[in-house]
Structure formats: C-alpha cells, structure tokens
C-alpha cells in the first residue's frame, strides 16, 4: 500500500509539474512543495510506526489544501452553462477524486497500523474527534471558510 501511495503521489506531482511549472508562476511553488512532501516524505512517514500518525495528519491536510485550491480554481475558471456533466468533465473534479484516493490510502495505512485485529473498531460516538472522518470534514469545512474569507476580504 505504501508503494501505491507513492505511485499516486508521484503521478499527481508529475502531472502538476507538466501543467503548472513553477518557473512560470511563483504561485505554482505551493503545489510543487506539496507534491515533493507527498512523494518523498509521506511514504517514509508511513514506513515507520513512530511517524504513522504524522503521515496521516500531513496527508490529510495536504488533501484538504489541494481540494480547496483546486475547487477554487475550477469555480474561478468555469465557463458555459452549469450542468452536471460539465461540472464533472470541465472542472478539476477528477483530480480532486484522485487526491481523495490518496487520502484513502493514507487512512488505510493508518488504520492497519493502529487497529490490531478484525474485531477492533474506531471509538463509537465520537464522530467529530480524531481520527474519525468527522474530524477531517470539520477541518475541510473550517479551512474552506477561512480560505473563502481570505479571498473575499483581501482582494
């Protein structure tokens, strides 16, 4: 699974380098360094038990940041009438889906390390607490609001 995570990260990073070379725009340095961390640091974080939690957190926040920025780019550059087909094919929806696939791999690696048996499960009744998915949804929503406010207030 670590090799799969590496392959997904490498593919996304190389695709991003081809579409948005950092030499053309300084804003492209953020995805460049995010990809660099994803390709080289994340597999190492998940390789060692001591750093699996760090890998899970870094992976999750990189996915959230990528989701927010790619969704904003899609909204800012959307042309034509809004239809379901156009939302799927003329936006970065596919790229965001690959990004969440990367998160799923990281989450699976995290859970495989810390849930010891088939009978273990995540704590019940604490959906909004770490490491449950509610925790990630709260952070996605909160960071989206902060990003939107920053975009609105600092134009």
C-alpha positions in Angstrom: 0.0 0.0 0.0 2.9 2.3 0.6 4.1 1.7 -2.9 0.6 2.5 -4.1 0.6 5.8 -2.1 4.0 6.6 -3.6 2.7 5.9 -7.2 -0.4 8.1 -6.8 1.6 10.9 -5.3 4.3 10.7 -7.9 1.7 10.6 -10.8 -0.1 13.6 -9.4 3.0 15.6 -8.8 4.4 14.9 -12.3 1.1 15.8 -13.8 1.1 19.1 -11.8 4.6 19.9 -12.9 3.7 19.4 -16.5 0.6 21.6 -16.3 1.9 24.2 -13.8 5.7 24.5 -14.0 7.0 26.6 -11.0 9.3 28.5 -13.4 6.3 30.2 -15.0 4.5 31.4 -11.8 5.6 31.7 -8.2 2.1 30.6 -7.1 2.9 27.2 -8.5 5.6 26.7 -5.8 2.9 25.7 -3.3 1.7 22.6 -5.2 5.4 21.9 -6.1 6.4 21.6 -2.5 3.2 19.9 -1.5 3.9 17.3 -4.2 7.5 17.0 -3.0 6.4 16.3 0.5 3.8 13.8 -0.8 6.2 11.9 -3.0 9.2 11.7 -0.7 8.1 12.3 2.9 4.7 10.6 3.1 5.9 7.1 2.2 8.7 7.4 4.8 6.2 8.6 7.4 4.1 5.6 6.8 7.1 3.2 6.7 8.0 3.8 10.4 5.5 3.1 13.2 6.6 6.2 15.2 5.7 8.5 12.3 2.5 6.9 11.0 0.3 9.5 12.9 2.4 12.3 11.4 2.0 10.8 7.9 -1.8 10.5 8.4 -2.0 14.2 9.5 0.2 15.6 6.8 -1.6 13.5 4.1 -5.0 14.7 5.3 -4.1 18.3 5.4 -2.4 18.2 2.0 -5.5 16.7 0.6 -7.7 19.4 2.2 -5.5 22.2 0.9 -5.4 20.6 -2.6 -9.2 20.1 -2.6 -9.9 23.7 -1.6 -7.4 25.3 -4.0 -8.4 23.1 -7.0 -12.1 23.7 -6.3 -11.5 27.4 -6.2 -9.5 27.2 -9.5 -12.4 25.3 -11.0 -15.0 27.8 -9.9 -12.9 30.8 -11.0 -12.3 29.4 -14.5 -15.6 27.7 -15.2 -17.2 28.7 -18.5 -20.6 28.0 -20.0 -23.8 26.7 -18.5 -23.7 24.8 -15.3 -24.8 21.2 -15.9 -23.8 18.0 -14.0 -21.8 16.7 -17.0 -19.9 20.0 -17.3 -19.2 20.0 -13.6 -17.7 16.6 -13.8 -15.8 17.0 -17.1 -14.9 20.7 -17.2 -13.5 21.1 -13.7 -10.8 19.5 -11.6 -13.3 17.0 -10.2 -11.2 14.1 -11.4 -8.1 15.5 -9.9 -9.8 16.0 -6.6 -11.1 12.4 -6.7 -7.5 11.2 -7.2 -6.5 13.3 -4.3 -9.1 11.8 -2.0 -7.9 8.3 -3.2 -4.5 9.3 -1.9 -6.2 10.2 1.4 -8.0 6.8 1.5 -4.6 5.0 1.0 -3.1 7.0 3.9 -6.1 6.4 6.1 -6.0 2.6 5.3 -2.3 2.6 6.2 -3.0 4.4 9.5 -5.9 2.1 10.4 -3.9 -1.0 9.6 -1.2 0.1 12.0 -3.4 1.0 14.9 -6.4 -1.3 14.6 -4.8 -4.6 15.7 -7.5 -7.1 14.8 -10.6 -7.5 12.7 -12.7 -7.0 15.9 -11.1 -3.6 16.7 -13.0 -0.6 15.6 -12.8 3.2 15.9 -14.3 4.6 19.0 -18.0 4.9 18.8 -20.0 8.1 19.5 -17.1 10.4 18.8 -17.5 11.1 15.1 -16.1 14.6 15.3 -13.0 13.5 17.2 -9.7 12.5 15.8 -9.1 10.0 13.9 -12.7 9.7 12.8 -13.8 11.1 9.4 -15.9 13.7 11.0 -12.7 15.4 12.3 -11.5 15.7 8.7 -14.9 17.0 7.4 -14.8 19.7 10.2 -11.3 20.7 9.1 -12.3 20.7 5.4 -15.3 23.0 6.2 -13.3 25.3 8.5 -10.4 25.7 6.2 -12.7 26.3 3.3 -14.4 29.1 5.2 -11.1 30.7 6.1 -9.9 30.4 2.5 -13.1 32.0 1.2 -13.0 34.8 3.7 -9.4 35.5 2.9 -10.3 35.6 -0.8 -13.2 37.9 -0.2 -11.5 40.3 2.3 -8.1 40.6 0.7 -8.9 41.3 -2.9 
